[in-house]
Amino acid sequence: MSPALSRETVLSRVAELPALPTVVGDILGAIEDETETVERLVGRINADPVLVARILGAANAAAQGGRQRIGSLMEAITLLGFNRVRQLVLMTALVRQFQPLAPGFDPTAFWRHSFAVAVCAGVLARETAFDEELAFNAGLLHDIGQLLIVVAFPHEFEEILARMTALDTDIAEAEREVLGLDHGQVGSILAAHWRLPEAFVEAIDGHHQPDATNYEAYSNIVHVAEVLSYALDIGTVPRSVVPALSDFARAHLGLSWPAVAGRFGEIEARYRAACLDFGF
């Protein structure tokens, strides 16, 4: 078995990875900035042809049946909405940033799961009066540590998969046994290195162990969102163990399950749309 990783070891490997694209950092940092304008967002996105193509494609897909094709970002943002466009930018940048190839790692399953948790987290945030976009993005990023492990520690990743199979254990427990850290902890180190807002760092770090942390809303939202995604059978990951729902997280959020159940159709529709946007 590999020796446990130290925080310093993880940081040293994080430093070897490409920096998070500037446009993503700007967008994540501007989530709570009420002075952010559509014009500034258009200016940032126009510098990246891949982002432009992705957003125009999503806008034209949403406008099916319309007489005219949408050819400008301003039109696309008007149709899709400011928050949806920022989500598309983040998803595009992350999918492009990390394309690890390793035996046993299924990138399609990974991103489908990330989209499912993101959509569930956004809906849960709306039902509990928290920031929907922040929750969506925290859900999208919640397993970013898994990608770092696959990219930076491929041999350890193979050990983790072997342990999951041999002992029928979940991935976080296998990671802690092999690495000394789970992907939530590894991902929070990466998020802090990228200087993402503290809410993201905490949500990533605590989503597998909400009872063991002092974190509040977004860690709990992402935890419950992951359980909900499995309950709805969207974005499920092969060989994964369904996480147990934390009573602490549920009680802290004060969720109304009947209200959440009324959103199941919306969750499934938004999940399908996200997968179609990216061909997953």
C-alpha positions, -999 to 999 in steps of 0.1 A, spaced: 0 0 0 12 35 -8 22 57 21 -3 83 33 -1 116 15 8 148 33 -8 181 25 26 193 13 28 164 -12 -6 172 -26 3 208 -29 35 200 -47 15 180 -74 -12 207 -76 15 232 -84 24 211 -115 -11 214 -129 -21 241 -153 -37 271 -136 -75 274 -137 -84 295 -167 -87 332 -158 -122 335 -171 -134 308 -147 -117 324 -117 -133 357 -127 -168 341 -131 -166 322 -98 -153 353 -80 -181 374 -94 -210 352 -83 -219 375 -55 -207 407 -72 -238 428 -80 -218 451 -102 -210 423 -127 -225 433 -161 -235 413 -192 -211 434 -212 -181 425 -191 -190 388 -192 -193 390 -230 -159 406 -233 -143 378 -212 -160 350 -231 -153 365 -266 -116 359 -260 -122 321 -260 -137 306 -293 -145 273 -276 -166 290 -250 -183 311 -276 -192 280 -297 -205 262 -266 -228 290 -255 -241 297 -290 -248 260 -294 -268 258 -262 -287 290 -271 -297 277 -305 -307 243 -290 -329 261 -265 -344 282 -293 -354 253 -315 -384 263 -336 -374 299 -338 -371 316 -371 -336 330 -367 -304 314 -357 -287 331 -326 -253 344 -337 -242 368 -309 -233 362 -273 -256 391 -262 -285 373 -278 -275 340 -262 -272 355 -228 -306 372 -232 -322 338 -241 -303 315 -216 -300 339 -187 -269 352 -169 -266 323 -145 -270 296 -171 -242 311 -192 -218 314 -163 -225 277 -155 -218 267 -191 -185 286 -190 -175 268 -158 -185 234 -171 -167 239 -205 -135 251 -188 -134 222 -163 -142 195 -189 -114 209 -211 -90 214 -182 -92 178 -170 -92 149 -195 -74 122 -175 -69 88 -192 -64 60 -167 -76 24 -165 -108 22 -145 -116 59 -148 -147 67 -169 -148 105 -177 -183 103 -191 -196 88 -158 -176 113 -138 -191 143 -156 -226 129 -156 -224 125 -119 -210 160 -114 -238 175 -135 -264 155 -116 -251 167 -82 -249 203 -95 -285 203 -107 -297 188 -74 -277 212 -54 -291 242 -72 -327 231 -67 -320 223 -30 -305 258 -25 -336 274 -40 -359 254 -17 -338 265 13 -332 301 4 -295 298 -3 -277 310 -34 -287 287 -63 -258 294 -86 -232 291 -58 -247 257 -49 -248 245 -85 -212 254 -90 -202 238 -57 -220 207 -68 -202 207 -101 -168 210 -84 -175 186 -55 -155 157 -69 -127 177 -85 -103 160 -61 -110 127 -79 -96 141 -111 -65 154 -93 -59 119 -79 -63 103 -113 -40 128 -129 -13 132 -102 -14 99 -84 -23 72 -110 -7 43 -92 -25 51 -60 -57 54 -80 -53 18 -92 -49 7 -55 -80 26 -46 -100 9 -73 -87 -25 -63 -96 -19 -27 -131 -8 -36 -136 -40 -55 -120 -63 -30 -138 -49 1 -170 -35 -15 -162 -1 1 -170 34 -11 -144 55 -28 -139 80 0 -131 53 25 -107 35 1 -90 68 -6 -84 75 31 -70 40 35 -46 43 5 -38 80 5 -46 92 40 -69 117 24 -102 114 5 -110 132 -27 -130 159 -8 -99 169 12 -77 167 -19 -102 188 -39 -104 214 -12 -66 218 -14 -69 223 -51 -97 248 -47 -78 268 -22 -47 268 -45 -70 281 -73 -81 308 -48 -117 299 -52 -143 314 -28 -142 298 7 -178 285 2 -165 262 -26 -135 250 -5 -157 241 24 -184 224 2 -158 202 -15 -140 194 17 -170 184 38 -195 168 14 -186 132 24 -184 139 61 -208 167 70 -212 155 105 -174 158 111 -170 194 101 -180 228 113 -190 239 78 -225 251 71 -249 255 43 -231 245 11 -213 215 24 -246 202 36 -264 211 4 -238 192 -18 -240 162 6 -278 160 3 -276 167 -34 -253 137 -40 -277 114 -20 -306 128 -40 -289 122 -73 -286 85 -64 -322 83 -52 -333 97 -86 -309 73 -104 -293 102 -124 -255 104 -128 -249 72 -109 -213 59 -109 -205 23 -116 -192 3 -85 -201 32 -63 -218 28 -29 -248 50 -23 -238 75 5 -259 75 37 -279 106 42 -267 127 72 -295 135 95 -274 165 107 -272 179 71 -309 174 64 -320 190 97 -296 219 93 -311 228 60 -347 224 72 -357 207 40 -393 201 31 -392 168 13 -427 173 -3 -414 206 -18 -383 189 -31 -403 160 -45 -423 185 -66 -390 195 -83 -380 160 -94 -392 165 -130 -373 198 -132 -341 181 -118 -343 153 -144 -349 177 -173 -321 200 -163 -298 170 -159 -306 158 -194 -300 192 -208 -266 195 -192 -256 161 -206 -268 171 -241 -249 204 -239 -216 184 -235 -224 153 -255 -223 130 -224 
